[in-house]
Amino acid sequence: MKRESVRQRIAGMLGALLVISNAIADDTDLGNAWQDPRNPIRILYRGERLDLWSLQAIRRPSLPTDIDGSSHPIDAFLEAAWRDQGLQASPEMNRAEWIQRATLDLTGLRATHDEVEAFVSDQSPDAYERVIDRLLASPSYGEHSTRQWLDVVRYSDSNGFDWDEFRKTAWRYRDWVVRATNSDLPFDRFITMQLAGDELLDGPPRDQREQDCLIATGYLRLGPYDNAAKLFNEQDRARVEVLTDLTETTASAFLGLTMSCCRCHDHKTDPLSQADHYRMRAFFAATHFADDHSIDTIDVQQARESHNQRIQIQIDSLQSKIGTLREQAKKLKQPDAPGSESAEPKDLNDEQLRNLLPEEDKKSWERWGQEIESLKEQLRIPETGLIMTDDPSAIDPIHVLYQGDHRSKREAVEPGFPSVLFPNSPRIDSVAGGKSTGRRLALARWICSSENPWTSRVAVNRLWQQLFGQGLVATSNDFGITGAAPTHPELLDHLATELIESGWSIKTVHRQIALSQAYRRRAIPGGEFVDGNSSKRWVSMRTNLRRLSADQFRDAILQVTGLLQHRAGGPPIWPKLSDDILQANPAVLDDNETKTKGWYPSADSDQSVRSLYLVQKRGLKLPWMETFDQPENTVSCPKRETSIVASQALSLMNGDLVSQGAMALSQSLSEEIVDVDASGNERFIVALFQRVLSREPTQQERERCGQFLEHRSRASLALVLLNSNEFAFIP
């Protein structure tokens, strides 16, 4: 038995003894505790730690043979499982509801009235396929999917901690994720570029593709960083926190492993040792910030150097002329000032020396100085990003830390993968150019290897979660024993295999899921419903209606009110915040010369961009986003939770975003409708329903809205529709 296996068994036995002693101390019924499938005693007895489903190799499962051969593969697996449980799939939703669902799930925006009408009237066999293909090809698809990924990798435009400095170039990573998603960059390449993009290059980038390899390593820099640690001589602590965060985020985001649980001790349930945590940490031991490293392509660098040389020659020429005048002034005797001591010309500053010269020379000096300043402004500076790279000459020795304390080092470890499946030392090859260690590239290749049982399962589970609200594994960052088991393991492996065999194409898997019958089914609260009339048990993979996320809600309001402006990335937009909010957040009150610690509101004309492009600071959340459950971005967020609380209703009824949107919408619709007769209000009502809810109003709605407009304004009616449940929830 290998040393690691012995250690794991011992840890499991100790865990079991601990459970027994705790149960006795708490007077717990051991008989009932034994029935719990997650009980460490039972796990040890049956060997479930090593039999865990997520440790098994991924193999393409056979489709159920007793299901209609025309069934979609996803539906074949689901229908077979439901039939065995005596369940029946819930009815299909209507076409108008489906296209609204698909558009919101894939793009984060609403389907327009015209899009709904066109689809409802399109009875061609490939109508559904063409809708999904159009949505997957939309730039909005990349923006919405990027939002999901940024949650997982704890993206932020600031450092966090007390200073919470603004990261001026973090947006480059965000824009790269949008580009990568829209272009359907293979997911294995997507992973590799984030972990080791710089190690794929043999020199400066030659084109946009290679430049993106550098930008993608911004992933390594996204975690919180205490920039004030050096003031208190706590650099070692800050460094360890960076490596800890990077190890745990990489494990949860790509592998669904809870490495944070074994930072201080062997994992209590999963077969992960404390040494496993530090072996993975060792892959990042040579990483260092490279925020001043140029990301320009070779052509841009050469053009910049040539341009700057020409400018510098002009600057040097002017400085030489000024130097000549300076020497002339030093030879002149300074007139004595009454009541003061005379200073030697050589001890005078430039302004004093200039005043000694004749008026014509004095003006020349001033003119040349102004020209120098103007020329300096023409010098081009390198483009930089929030990136990391390795320093082979400064590799941190990695030790197992007693209880995770960086001051309590134990045995040294080398890079390695989870020993339960991969006990041998990894192969780490030298990289092109020899400027890096190759450690991170070795890690990336292992994560994307066919032998790895976690990566593709975790990836497709996130795609399923995006469309159904919950993954086949409900705990999408935890594929361990304490996490949820897959509801349909064969379906999960089918999708994981599809991802790999499609060349790691995310869009291919998204398309397959979105075109299944399961995705067309009506949502059922709790996933199951018993029909009292027929005693049928209905089931759906879509559980409950889902409220729009904070980003979706804001974007949808801007969209239907006509205020949404589309942009192709760039630095983040800073919303305008009240003094009360700013005064309550000290992190934005103490600004500095580099303009990284204040709050810098953008122009009014830039405010109505998609929420993806709003600034995200760790120390100060935007009020709207916080009210509608924007997650913390200090750690990986596997899934956004949604609440329904009074503060949300108040924001919808009284908030500036909704009020201004309602005013703009009523004004634009009123301008389109010429009130030549009494039907003006009726036509306004129809146009309003088409714009906000993408449908025609019913006769009852027409009548009630008409009565409403007898006493209230059109903007008030627009506000009512923006507050409706139909607008707030995904079908």
C-alpha positions in Angstrom: 0.0 0.0 0.0 1.4 3.4 -1.0 2.3 5.9 1.7 -0.4 8.3 0.7 -3.0 5.5 0.9 -1.9 4.5 4.4 -2.1 8.1 5.4 -5.6 8.5 4.0 -6.8 5.3 5.8 -5.4 6.5 9.1 -7.0 9.9 8.6 -10.3 8.2 7.9 -10.0 6.0 11.0 -9.3 9.0 13.2 -12.2 10.8 11.7 -14.5 7.8 12.5 -13.2 7.7 16.0 -13.9 11.4 16.3 -17.5 10.9 15.2 -18.0 8.1 17.7 -16.6 10.1 20.6 -18.7 13.1 19.6 -21.8 11.0 19.3 -21.2 9.5 22.7 -20.6 12.9 24.2 -23.7 14.3 22.6 -25.8 11.2 23.5 -26.5 10.7 19.8 -28.3 7.6 18.6 -25.5 5.8 16.8 -28.0 3.5 15.0 -29.5 6.5 13.3 -26.1 8.1 12.6 -25.1 4.8 10.9 -27.9 5.2 8.4 -26.6 8.5 7.2 -24.7 7.7 3.9 -22.3 10.6 4.6 -21.3 9.3 8.0 -17.5 9.0 8.0 -17.8 5.6 9.9 -19.9 4.2 7.1 -17.7 5.7 4.5 -14.6 4.1 6.0 -16.4 0.8 6.4 -17.6 0.6 2.9 -14.6 2.3 1.2 -16.9 5.0 -0.2 -14.1 7.5 -0.1 -12.4 5.8 -3.0 -15.7 4.6 -4.7 -17.0 8.2 -5.0 -18.7 8.7 -8.4 -16.5 11.7 -9.3 -13.3 9.7 -9.0 -14.4 7.2 -11.6 -13.2 7.6 -15.2 -15.5 9.3 -17.7 -16.9 6.8 -20.2 -19.6 7.4 -22.8 -22.7 5.6 -21.5 -25.0 3.7 -23.8 -28.3 5.3 -24.6 -31.3 3.6 -23.1 -32.5 1.0 -25.6 -36.1 0.9 -24.7 -36.8 4.6 -25.4 -38.1 5.9 -28.7 -35.1 6.1 -31.0 -36.1 9.5 -32.2 -35.7 11.0 -28.8 -33.0 13.5 -28.1 -30.1 11.8 -26.2 -30.7 14.1 -23.2 -34.4 13.2 -23.1 -33.6 9.5 -23.6 -31.6 9.4 -20.3 -34.2 11.5 -18.4 -37.2 9.6 -19.7 -35.7 6.3 -18.8 -34.9 7.5 -15.3 -38.4 9.1 -14.8 -40.2 6.0 -16.1 -38.4 3.8 -13.6 -39.6 6.1 -10.8 -43.1 6.3 -12.0 -42.8 9.9 -13.1 -44.1 11.7 -16.2 -42.4 14.7 -17.8 -44.2 17.9 -17.3 -46.1 19.4 -20.3 -44.3 21.6 -22.8 -44.5 25.4 -22.5 -45.9 27.4 -25.4 -43.5 28.8 -28.1 -43.7 32.4 -26.9 -42.6 31.3 -23.4 -39.8 29.1 -24.7 -38.2 31.7 -26.9 -38.3 34.2 -23.9 -36.7 31.5 -21.7 -34.0 30.7 -24.3 -33.2 34.3 -25.0 -32.8 35.2 -21.3 -30.8 32.1 -20.5 -28.4 32.4 -23.4 -28.0 36.2 -23.8 -29.3 37.7 -20.6 -31.7 39.9 -22.5 -35.4 39.6 -23.4 -36.7 38.4 -26.7 -38.4 41.3 -28.5 -42.0 41.3 -29.6 -41.0 40.9 -33.3 -38.7 37.9 -32.4 -41.5 36.2 -30.5 -44.0 36.8 -33.3 -41.6 35.5 -35.9 -40.9 32.3 -34.0 -44.5 31.6 -33.1 -45.6 31.9 -36.7 -42.6 29.9 -38.0 -43.8 26.3 -38.3 -40.7 25.0 -40.2 -39.1 21.8 -38.8 -35.9 23.6 -37.9 -37.5 26.7 -36.2 -36.1 25.8 -32.8 -32.6 25.1 -34.2 -32.4 28.4 -36.0 -33.4 30.3 -32.8 -30.7 28.7 -30.8 -28.1 29.1 -33.5 -29.0 32.8 -33.7 -28.7 33.3 -30.0 -25.4 31.4 -29.8 -24.0 33.6 -32.6 -25.1 36.8 -30.8 -22.5 39.0 -29.2 -24.8 39.1 -26.2 -24.2 35.4 -25.7 -20.6 36.0 -24.9 -21.4 38.8 -22.5 -24.0 36.9 -20.6 -21.9 33.7 -20.3 -18.9 35.8 -19.3 -20.9 37.0 -16.3 -21.3 33.4 -15.2 -17.6 32.7 -15.5 -16.5 35.9 -13.8 -18.5 34.9 -10.7 -16.7 31.5 -10.7 -13.3 33.1 -10.8 -14.1 35.9 -8.3 -13.5 38.7 -10.8 -13.0 42.2 -9.4 -11.7 45.6 -10.6 -10.1 46.2 -7.2 -7.7 44.5 -4.7 -9.9 44.3 -1.7 -8.8 44.7 1.9 -8.5 48.1 3.5 -7.1 50.1 0.6 -9.2 48.3 -2.1 -7.2 49.9 -4.9 -8.6 50.1 -8.4 -7.0 47.7 -10.9 -6.9 49.9 -14.0 -6.3 47.0 -16.5 -8.3 44.2 -15.0 -11.0 44.8 -17.7 -8.7 43.3 -20.3 -9.3 39.9 -18.8 -13.0 40.5 -18.8 -13.0 41.4 -22.5 -10.8 38.4 -23.3 -13.4 36.1 -21.8 -16.1 37.7 -23.9 -14.0 37.2 -27.1 -13.1 33.7 -26.1 -16.7 32.7 -25.4 -18.2 34.3 -28.6 -15.5 32.6 -30.7 -16.1 29.3 -29.0 -12.5 29.0 -28.0 -12.0 25.3 -27.1 -12.5 24.9 -23.3 -9.2 23.1 -22.8 -7.4 26.0 -24.5 -9.5 28.4 -22.4 -8.2 26.7 -19.3 -4.6 26.5 -20.5 -4.4 30.2 -21.4 -5.6 31.3 -18.0 -3.2 29.1 -16.1 -0.2 29.3 -18.4 -0.8 31.5 -21.4 2.6 33.1 -21.0 4.3 29.7 -21.0 2.9 29.1 -24.5 4.9 31.9 -26.0 8.6 32.0 -26.9 8.9 35.8 -26.9 6.8 38.9 -27.2 3.3 38.2 -28.8 3.2 38.3 -32.6 -0.5 38.8 -33.0 -3.8 39.2 -31.2 -4.0 35.5 -30.5 -0.7 35.5 -28.7 -1.4 38.7 -26.9 -4.5 37.1 -25.5 -2.3 34.4 -24.0 -0.8 37.1 -21.8 -4.1 38.8 -21.0 -5.7 35.5 -20.0 -3.2 35.0 -17.2 -5.1 37.8 -15.5 -7.0 34.9 -14.0 -4.0 34.4 -11.7 -4.2 38.0 -10.5 -8.0 38.2 -9.8 -7.9 37.2 -6.2 -7.8 39.7 -3.3 -4.4 41.2 -2.5 -3.4 43.2 0.6 -1.2 45.9 -0.8 -0.8 47.5 2.6 0.9 44.3 4.1 4.4 45.7 3.3 3.7 48.6 5.7 3.4 46.2 8.6 6.2 43.8 7.4 3.6 41.2 6.5 4.7 40.5 3.0 5.1 36.8 3.8 1.5 36.5 5.0 0.2 38.4 1.9 2.2 36.1 -0.4 0.8 33.0 1.2 -2.7 34.3 1.0 -2.3 34.9 -2.8 -1.1 31.3 -3.3 -3.8 29.9 -1.0 -6.5 31.7 -2.9 -5.1 30.7 -6.3 -4.9 27.0 -5.3 -8.4 26.8 -3.8 -10.0 28.8 -6.7 -8.3 26.7 -9.3 -9.5 23.5 -7.6 -13.1 24.6 -7.2 -13.5 26.4 -10.6 -11.9 23.7 -12.8 -12.1 20.5 -10.8 -15.0 20.9 -8.3 -12.6 20.1 -5.5 -12.8 21.7 -2.0 -9.1 22.2 -1.5 -9.8 24.8 1.2 -10.9 21.9 3.4 -7.4 20.4 3.4 -5.4 23.6 3.9 -5.0 22.9 7.6 -5.5 19.1 7.8 -6.4 16.1 5.8 -9.8 16.4 4.3 -12.5 15.1 6.7 -14.5 13.3 4.0 -12.9 13.4 0.5 -9.7 11.4 -0.2 -7.6 14.5 -0.3 -4.6 14.9 2.0 -3.2 18.1 3.4 -0.1 17.5 1.3 -2.3 17.5 -1.8 -3.2 21.1 -1.1 0.4 22.1 -0.9 1.5 20.0 -3.8 -1.0 21.9 -6.0 0.1 25.1 -4.5 3.7 24.4 -5.6 2.7 24.8 -9.2 2.3 28.5 -8.5 5.4 28.8 -6.4 7.3 30.9 -9.0 4.5 33.3 -9.9 5.1 37.0 -9.6 3.0 40.0 -10.5 3.9 41.3 -14.0 1.6 44.3 -14.2 4.3 46.5 -15.8 5.1 43.8 -18.4 4.3 45.0 -22.0 1.6 43.0 -23.8 2.1 44.8 -27.1 2.7 42.7 -30.2 6.2 42.7 -31.7 5.0 45.0 -34.5 3.5 47.5 -32.1 6.6 47.4 -29.9 8.9 48.1 -32.9 6.6 50.9 -34.1 6.6 52.4 -30.6 10.3 52.2 -30.2 10.9 53.8 -33.6 8.4 56.6 -32.9 9.8 57.3 -29.4 13.3 57.4 -30.8 12.3 60.1 -33.3 10.6 62.1 -30.5 13.5 61.6 -28.2 15.9 63.0 -30.7 13.8 66.2 -30.9 13.7 66.4 -27.1 17.4 65.9 -26.8 18.1 68.6 -29.4 15.9 71.1 -27.5 17.4 70.1 -24.1 20.9 70.7 -25.6 19.8 74.2 -26.6 18.5 74.9 -23.2 21.7 73.5 -21.7 23.7 76.0 -23.8 21.6 78.9 -22.4 22.0 77.4 -18.9 25.8 77.5 -19.1 25.7 81.0 -20.5 23.6 82.1 -17.5 26.0 80.5 -15.1 28.8 82.7 -16.4 26.8 85.9 -15.7 27.2 87.7 -12.4 23.9 87.9 -10.5 23.1 91.5 -9.4 23.2 92.0 -5.6 19.7 92.4 -4.1 19.5 95.2 -1.4 19.8 93.7 2.1 20.5 90.1 0.9 23.5 88.0 0.2 24.5 87.3 -3.4 24.4 83.7 -4.6 26.7 82.1 -7.1 25.1 81.5 -10.5 26.0 77.9 -10.4 23.8 77.5 -7.2 20.7 79.0 -8.8 17.8 77.0 -10.1 16.6 77.1 -13.8 14.1 79.8 -13.2 16.6 82.1 -11.5 19.2 81.4 -14.2 16.7 82.1 -17.0 16.0 85.5 -15.4 19.6 86.4 -15.8 19.5 86.1 -19.6 18.5 88.7 -22.1 14.8 88.8 -22.9 15.2 87.1 -26.2 17.2 84.2 -24.8 14.7 84.0 -21.9 11.8 83.6 -24.3 13.6 81.0 -26.3 14.3 78.9 -23.2 10.6 79.1 -22.2 9.4 78.2 -25.7 11.8 75.2 -25.9 10.6 74.0 -22.5 7.0 74.1 -23.7 7.9 72.2 -26.8 9.7 69.5 -24.7 6.6 69.0 -22.6 4.5 68.8 -25.7 6.9 66.2 -27.2 6.9 64.1 -24.0 3.1 63.8 -24.3 3.6 62.2 -27.7 5.8 59.5 -26.4 4.0 56.2 -26.5 3.9 54.0 -23.5 3.6 50.2 -23.5 0.1 48.6 -23.1 0.1 46.6 -19.9 -2.4 44.2 -18.2 -3.2 42.6 -14.9 -1.1 39.5 -15.4 1.3 37.1 -13.8 4.4 35.2 -14.9 7.1 33.0 -13.4 10.5 34.0 -12.2 12.6 30.8 -12.4 15.2 32.4 -10.1 12.7 33.0 -7.3 10.7 29.9 -6.7 9.2 29.8 -3.2 10.0 26.6 -1.3 6.6 25.1 -0.5 6.0 23.4 2.8 3.0 21.8 4.4 1.9 24.4 7.0 0.8 23.3 10.4 -2.9 24.3 10.7 -2.4 26.5 7.6 -0.2 28.9 9.5 2.6 30.3 7.3 4.9 30.6 10.3 4.6 26.9 11.1 6.4 25.1 8.3 6.6 21.3 8.2 7.8 19.0 5.4 8.7 20.4 2.0 6.7 19.3 -1.0 7.1 19.4 -4.8 4.4 20.0 -7.4 1.8 17.2 -7.6 -1.8 16.3 -8.4 -4.3 14.7 -6.0 -2.6 11.6 -4.9 -5.7 9.5 -4.6 -5.6 9.1 -8.4 -2.3 10.6 -9.4 0.4 9.7 -6.8 3.4 10.0 -9.1 5.4 13.2 -9.6 4.3 15.2 -12.7 6.4 15.7 -15.8 7.4 19.3 -16.0 9.0 20.2 -19.3 11.0 23.3 -20.0 9.1 26.0 -21.9 10.0 27.9 -25.0 12.4 30.8 -24.3 13.4 29.4 -20.9 11.8 32.4 -19.1 9.4 30.4 -17.0 9.4 27.2 -15.1 6.8 25.2 -17.0 5.0 24.3 -13.8 1.7 26.0 -14.6 1.7 24.5 -18.1 2.1 21.0 -16.6 -0.8 21.7 -14.3 -3.0 23.0 -17.1 -2.3 20.0 -19.3 -3.2 17.6 -16.5 -6.4 19.5 -15.8 -7.4 19.1 -19.5 -6.2 15.5 -19.9 -8.5 12.7 -20.7 -7.4 10.9 -17.5 -8.8 13.6 -15.4 -12.3 12.7 -14.2 -13.3 16.1 -12.9 -12.8 18.8 -15.5 -15.3 18.1 -18.3 -18.0 17.0 -15.7 -17.6 20.3 -13.9 -17.7 22.3 -17.1 -20.9 20.7 -18.5 -22.6 20.9 -15.1 -22.1 24.7 -15.2 -23.6 24.8 -18.7 -26.6 22.8 -17.5 -27.0 25.1 -14.5 -27.0 28.2 -16.7 -30.0 26.8 -18.6 -31.9 25.0 -15.9 -31.0 27.1 -12.8 -29.4 24.2 -11.1 -26.8 21.7 -12.2 -27.2 18.0 -12.5 -24.8 18.2 -9.5 -26.4 20.9 -7.4 -23.1 21.8 -5.7 -21.2 22.9 -8.8 -18.0 23.7 -6.9 -18.1 20.6 -4.8 -18.0 17.2 -6.5 -16.9 15.5 -3.3 -18.7 13.4 -0.7 -20.2 16.3 1.2 -21.4 17.8 -2.1 -24.6 16.7 -3.9 -24.6 13.5 -6.0 -25.6 13.9 -9.6 -29.3 13.4 -10.2 -28.6 11.7 -13.5 -25.0 10.5 -13.6 -25.2 8.8 -17.0 -26.5 12.0 -18.5 -23.7 13.9 -16.9 -21.1 11.6 -18.4 -22.8 11.7 -21.7 -22.5 15.5 -21.8 -18.9 15.4 -20.5 -18.0 13.0 -23.3 -19.8 15.2 -25.8 -17.7 18.2 -24.7 -14.4 16.3 -25.1 -15.3 14.7 -28.4 -16.6 18.0 -29.9 -13.1 19.4 -29.4 -14.1 21.0 -26.1 -16.7 23.2 -27.8 -18.9 24.9 -25.2 -21.4 26.1 -27.8 -21.9 22.5 -29.0 -23.0 21.4 -25.6 -25.1 24.4 -24.9 -26.8 23.9 -28.2 -27.6 20.2 -27.4 -29.0 21.1 -24.0 -31.1 24.0 -25.3 -32.6 21.8 -28.1 -33.8 19.0 -25.8 -37.4 18.4 -24.9 -36.4 18.8 -21.3 -35.6 22.4 -21.9 -39.1 23.0 -23.3 -40.8 21.6 -20.2 -42.8 23.8 -17.8 -41.1 24.5 -14.5 -42.5 22.6 -11.5 -42.0 23.8 -7.9 -39.6 21.5 -6.3 -39.2 19.6 -9.5 -42.1 17.2 -8.9 -45.9 17.7 -8.8 -48.7 15.2 -8.0 -51.8 15.8 -10.1 -54.8 15.3 -7.7 -57.2 14.6 -10.6 -55.3 11.8 -12.3 -52.8 10.8 -9.6 -50.0 11.4 -12.0 -46.6 12.5 -10.7 -45.2 15.1 -13.0 -41.5 16.0 -13.0 -39.4 18.7 -14.6 -35.7 19.5 -14.6 -36.7 23.2 -14.3 -37.6 23.8 -10.7 -39.6 26.9 -10.0 -39.6 30.2 -11.8 -36.3 32.0 -11.5 -36.1 35.7 -10.8 -33.8 37.7 -13.1 -30.3 38.1 -11.7 -29.2 41.6 -10.7 -27.4 42.0 -14.1 -30.3 40.6 -16.1 -32.8 42.8 -14.3 -30.9 46.0 -14.9 -30.0 45.1 -18.5 -33.6 44.1 -19.3 -34.9 47.4 -18.0 -32.5 49.4 -20.1 -33.3 47.2 -23.1 -37.1 47.5 -23.1 -36.9 51.3 -22.2 -34.6 51.9 -25.2 -31.8 53.1 -23.0 -29.4 50.2 -23.4 -26.2 51.0 -25.3 -23.9 48.3 -26.6 -20.2 48.6 -26.3 -17.2 46.5 -27.3 -15.6 46.3 -23.9 -13.0 48.8 -22.6 -12.4 50.2 -19.1 -15.3 49.9 -16.7 -18.0 52.5 -16.3 -18.3 54.1 -12.8 -21.9 54.8 -11.8 -22.8 58.0 -9.9 -23.3 57.3 -6.2 -24.7 59.6 -3.5 -22.4 61.2 -1.0 -24.1 59.2 1.7 -22.9 55.9 0.2 -19.4 57.2 -0.5 -19.0 58.7 2.9 -19.9 55.4 4.5 -17.0 53.6 2.6 -13.6 54.8 3.8 -11.9 52.8 1.0 -12.9 55.5 -1.5 -12.2 58.6 0.6 -8.4 58.5 0.7 -7.4 59.0 -2.9 -3.9 59.0 -4.1 -1.8 60.4 -7.0 -2.3 57.3 -9.1 -6.1 57.7 -8.9 -6.7 54.2 -7.6 -8.3 54.8 -4.3 -11.2 57.2 -5.0 -14.5 57.0 -6.9 -14.5 58.3 -10.4 -18.0 58.7 -11.9 -18.3 58.3 -15.7 -20.1 60.6 -17.9 -23.9 60.5 -18.0 -23.8 59.3 -21.6 -21.8 56.2 -20.6 -24.0 55.0 -17.8 -26.5 52.8 -19.6 -24.1 50.0 -20.7 -24.7 46.4 -19.8 -24.0 45.6 -16.2 -21.0 43.4 -17.2 -19.2 46.7 -17.9 -19.9 48.4 -14.6 -17.0 48.7 -12.2 -16.8 46.0 -9.6 -15.1 46.9 -6.4 -14.7 44.6 -3.5 -15.1 47.3 -0.9 -18.1 49.0 -2.3 -21.0 47.2 -4.1 -23.4 49.1 -6.3 -26.7 49.6 -4.6 -28.9 48.0 -7.3 -26.6 45.0 -7.7 -26.4 44.4 -4.0 -30.2 44.7 -3.5 -30.7 42.0 -6.1 -28.2 39.5 -4.7 -24.9 40.3 -6.4 -22.5 37.7 -4.8 -19.3 38.4 -2.9 -16.3 38.4 -5.3 -13.6 37.6 -2.7 -14.1 33.8 -3.3 -15.5 31.7 -6.1 -19.3 31.9 -6.5 -20.6 28.7 -8.1 -24.2 29.8 -8.3 -26.1 33.1 -7.8 -28.7 32.7 -5.1 -31.9 34.9 -5.5 -34.1 36.3 -2.7 -37.4 38.1 -2.8 -37.4 40.8 -0.2 -39.1 44.2 0.5 -36.0 46.2 -0.5 -36.2 44.9 -4.0 -39.8 46.0 -4.4 -38.9 49.4 -3.1 -36.1 49.7 -5.6 -38.3 48.7 -8.5 -41.0 51.1 -7.5 -38.9 54.1 -6.5 -35.4 53.6 -7.8 -33.9 56.0 -10.3 -33.1 53.3 -12.8 -36.7 52.2 -13.2 -38.3 55.7 -12.8 -36.0 57.2 -15.5 -36.6 54.1 -17.7 -40.4 54.4 -17.4 -40.2 58.1 -18.3 -38.0 57.5 -21.3 -40.2 54.6 -22.5 -43.5 56.5 -22.2 -42.0 59.5 -24.0 -40.6 57.5 -26.9 -43.8 55.5 -27.3 -45.9 58.6 -27.1 -43.8 60.3 -29.8 -44.4 57.2 -32.1 -48.2 57.5 -31.5 -50.0 60.5 -32.9 -53.1 61.1 -30.6 -55.4 62.1 -33.4 -58.4 60.5 -31.7 -59.5 58.8 -28.5 -57.6 55.6 -29.5 -54.3 57.1 -28.6 -54.2 55.6 -25.1 -55.3 52.2 -26.5 -52.5 52.2 -29.0 -50.1 53.3 -26.3 -51.2 50.3 -24.1 -50.6 47.9 -27.0 -47.2 49.3 -27.8 -46.2 49.3 -24.1 -47.1 45.6 -23.7 -45.3 44.7 -26.9 -42.1 46.6 -25.7 -42.0 45.4 -22.1 -43.7 42.0 -22.1 -43.2 41.1 -25.8 -46.8 40.3 -26.3 -50.2 41.8 -27.0 -52.4 42.7 -24.0 -55.5 40.7 -23.3 -58.9 42.5 -23.5 -59.1 42.6 -19.7 -55.6 44.2 -19.5 -56.6 46.8 -22.2 -59.7 47.8 -20.2 -57.9 48.0 -16.8 -54.9 49.9 -18.2 -57.3 52.3 -20.0 -59.1 52.9 -16.6 -55.7 53.5 -15.0 -54.7 56.1 -17.6 -57.8 58.1 -16.8 -56.2 59.1 -13.5 -52.5 58.4 -13.9 -49.7 59.2 -16.4 -48.4 57.0 -19.1 -45.0 56.8 -17.3 -46.8 55.4 -14.3 -48.3 52.7 -16.4 -44.9 51.9 -17.8 -43.6 51.7 -14.2 -46.4 49.2 -13.4 -45.4 46.8 -16.2 -41.7 47.0 -15.2 -42.8 45.9 -11.7 -44.8 43.0 -13.0 -43.8 39.4 -12.1 -44.0 38.5 -15.8 -41.1 40.9 -16.4 -39.2 39.9 -13.3 -39.1 36.1 -13.8 -37.7 33.7 -16.4 -40.5 31.4 -17.6 
